[in-house]
Amino acid sequence: MKKPLPLECISLNFREFQFAQAMLFAIEEINNSTDLLPGISLGYTIYDVCGSIARGVRVALALANGNEDVSAPSEAPCTRPAQVQAIMGETSSSPCMAVSTVIGPFHIPLISHFATCACLSDKTKYPSFLRTIPSDYYQSRALAQLVKHFGWTWVGAIRTNDDYGNNGMATFIETARQLGICVEYSVPFFRTDPPDKIQRIVDIIKASTSKVIVAFLSHMDMDVLIHVLSHHNLTGYQWVGSESWIFDSQTAALDKHHILDGAIGLFIPRAHVSGMREFMMDVKPLNTSSNELFTEFWEALFSCKFKQSMSSAENERECTGHEDLTGMHNSFTDMSLMPIFNNVYKGVYAVAHALHNILNCNKTCDNNVQLDPLTILQHIKKVHFKTKEGDEVYFNENGDPVAKYEIINWQPSENGLVDFVPVGLHDASLPADKQMNLQNKTLMWAQNSQQVPVSVCSEKCPPGTRKVLQKGKPVCCYDCLRCAEGEISNSTDSITCIRCDPEFWSNERRDACVKKEAEFLSYEEIMGALLTAASLFGTCMTAVVAFIFFKYRQTPIVRANNSELSFLLLFSLSLCFLCSLTFIGRPSEWSCMLRHTAFGITFVLCISCVLGKTIVVLMAFRATLPGSDVMKWFGPAQQKLSVLGFTFIQVIICILWLTISPPFPFKNFKEFKDKIILECALGSAIGFWAVLGYIGLLAMLCFFLAFLARKLPDNFNEAKFITFSMLIFCAVWITFIPAYVSSPGKFSVAVEIFAILASSFGLLICIFIPKCYIILLKPEKNTKKNMMGKAAPKSS
């Protein structure tokens, strides 16, 4: 085991000297003030911790114990407490966490100007920590909102592998997930990582599909990462940066290969402190042996050596101590970090105001007040003042200031350098929907493009589709499936499709519901027009037959078999033809009730007449037999009463049907997906089938009787024609039932109309056309003798 080598600082960080200068400026300004701490001078001790957490903790303990070394004792006697009253620093979060953990039990205030880790807001762990820069809790959330604003839902992330980067990125990822942003990868990076680990990061970036990289890195890590990315020519990515590097001119100067072109991020709002720039540019070396730190700083700043530090072998230029910074351009003369210098300035003034209140200062201060760190800490937490530039300074319950950020965009300048252009503001104290305010300025993006980059795992799903997650991938990776028929999505990236109302259907693009086409058998369409024509033709044909029968009503063929029943039959047939018209057109409440009842009653009337004629034929034959007086029991009056009786039964059935559960208009949505079938619901199916059944019963009875009378010996036996008509009638209605049940929509109505017309034409043609044929074309057969003629019997 060997003792580790002592820590050795090998380089100077001009930025930390700038922060020290800002503190000195504030102290000098306070000491020269007659309003703040009159008669009291603030002293200070500056330590170089060399970026080491261990050294920072050691220095903090020395300060807490009161045995620190004074690097520049004043010539005048100095009365100071044994213990330091407040510590300004450190710059980074991890050292602040370590130092605050050590000095917290002593209640010594630690005020940082640049430590942003949200973890430092935990007062149970870091009770004496305060800061003048907002917490990363707000910055991380603001970065997520910035990414969301530009529609980047698929991003990569790189973070410094320390408390600053890990905590900041954790908050960013959590907020991003809430906003619907997916992080493809999140890799840690530290400037001292071995080459193989850095190579893995490069490989991950190359293999990724995201085009936006969120970098929660310290400026030192970013400087190293730029060199690595430049070596692998990883250009074309849109970088989103945290405050640590997004406004750093040194980082921009190192970006020779334009890796970070168009970067966008958050930084502390720009600030101006009058007199600070001049003070910092007027820095002078302190020519004493105890000021080795400032001596090294001066030598590094002007690339020279003081005589006491030169060796005989060196040929370097000798420092005179009168070198001038005028005209020099380096990281020390760069004032781009003025907002951070202002944070140092605010921190010193916060301590001064707390002391001012504790010492009861008015025109003079009470020097007898015993100071202790706890009292100072409590008063610092309560301070609320404005700087000379009008900046309001106060701390919340977590020791944090109000979170306000400028949105910075890297834009190329004319001289080939980078301009940090403010393009908006983010104020965390405002309502969520008003926190981000982007100005109407032209933004530059990666590779100096003016087009906002696209970084999504899957393109947005257009209206008419819905998102379906890809198995095993984040929620931002999905496929777009077209909505099913009858469903729509009218917004982009819809998760579900909405089913249209029953009376609506999806359009071809599936992005709107359109009213379904209402379908019914209308007069305008070809099928409806043909059926109407057939109905009217049948009615006219019946009227012509009736006219012929009326004109030749005295002829034997008309007078035979009860002419009154023939005219009543013709009347009922005309009603049968006309009732088919009630089935055509838009169904209404009255038409639905009329169509079936009219059909049932007229057809029973028709069949009753035919049945009466059939019975007359049978009775007439029986009357010719000796001793038969059957005709007196079925004369014309009885024939009419039988027709009325049979019809009355159907009327009763229809009345019961209409009373109990009548037919009604009905919108059928099930038959067709994209159409509404307007039809008449039966109401009571029993009523409908009772009507049809009664018609069928009468028809079968009529057919049976006509079949029995078909071979009676009259030359003109009407029973034969009735048999044929009933055969056609029954065949039509037997085939109607399966055709009606299986026909969709309006075609079922057409089948019913066809059955009505076919059976009506069957009755008309079979019963009346043969008679018309004899009346018009064979008048010689239209005689009583011929009607009553019988075939001569054969001799044996």
Number of C-alpha atoms within 10 A of each C-alpha: 3 4 5 6 6 6 11 7 11 6 10 14 13 17 16 15 16 22 24 18 21 26 24 21 22 21 20 14 15 21 19 15 14 13 14 22 26 17 16 21 14 12 15 15 13 15 16 13 17 17 14 14 18 15 17 21 21 15 19 23 16 15 21 22 13 13 13 17 13 12 15 13 12 9 6 6 7 10 8 10 11 12 17 22 22 20 24 21 23 24 18 21 22 20 22 26 21 17 26 28 17 18 22 20 13 16 23 27 28 25 30 23 25 23 26 31 24 22 18 28 22 12 15 9 15 25 23 27 28 30 29 27 25 23 24 27 21 23 27 25 21 26 25 26 21 20 22 16 12 12 15 22 27 26 26 22 23 21 26 24 19 18 20 24 25 20 21 27 27 15 19 26 19 15 19 23 16 11 15 15 24 23 21 20 16 20 17 19 22 20 15 9 12 9 10 9 13 19 15 12 19 16 12 16 22 12 9 12 15 24 20 25 23 25 24 31 30 23 19 15 20 25 19 16 18 20 16 16 19 15 10 12 12 17 15 19 21 25 25 25 25 25 23 24 23 29 25 17 20 16 19 22 12 15 19 13 15 21 23 26 25 26 26 31 27 28 26 23 17 14 16 13 15 10 10 21 18 10 13 21 15 11 14 14 18 15 12 10 10 13 13 14 16 17 22 18 17 21 18 15 18 16 13 18 22 17 11 8 10 15 10 5 6 8 9 12 14 16 17 11 17 8 14 12 16 9 7 12 9 12 16 17 18 17 16 16 18 21 19 24 28 26 24 29 25 27 26 23 24 25 22 23 22 22 23 21 17 17 19 15 19 14 11 16 19 15 12 7 10 10 15 15 18 17 17 23 23 14 18 25 21 17 18 13 15 13 14 9 10 8 13 13 18 20 18 12 11 19 24 21 18 18 20 22 24 22 27 27 27 26 22 17 10 8 7 8 15 19 17 22 18 22 17 17 20 25 18 19 12 11 9 10 7 11 16 21 14 15 12 8 10 11 21 20 23 25 16 17 13 12 11 14 17 16 21 20 21 16 14 17 21 19 21 27 28 27 24 16 15 13 9 7 11 15 18 22 19 20 16 20 14 19 22 15 15 21 23 28 26 18 15 14 18 20 15 14 23 21 17 17 14 17 17 21 24 26 18 12 16 23 20 20 22 17 17 19 13 14 17 21 24 17 17 10 10 11 14 21 15 13 19 21 14 18 25 17 13 22 22 14 16 25 16 12 20 22 13 16 23 14 11 16 16 12 16 19 23 23 15 18 20 16 19 16 20 22 18 19 26 23 18 23 27 24 21 28 28 21 24 26 18 19 27 22 16 18 23 16 13 12 20 23 23 17 19 22 24 20 23 26 25 25 30 31 27 28 29 28 28 28 28 25 24 28 19 21 24 18 20 15 16 15 15 12 10 7 8 12 13 15 17 11 11 18 13 18 9 14 22 17 13 17 21 16 14 20 22 15 15 24 19 12 19 23 14 13 23 18 9 11 14 23 26 18 19 18 17 20 16 12 11 12 15 21 21 24 22 21 25 24 17 20 19 15 14 13 21 19 13 17 25 18 14 17 25 20 14 18 24 18 15 26 24 16 19 27 19 15 22 20 11 16 13 17 14 19 17 23 28 20 21 27 24 20 25 28 20 19 24 18 13 18 20 13 12 18 13 10 15 17 10 11 13 13 20 18 16 18 20 20 18 18 24 18 22 24 23 19 25 27 24 20 27 21 19 20 22 21 14 14 21 20 11 14 20 12 11 11 13 10 16 19 13 13 11 15 16 14 13 12 8 6 6 5 4 3
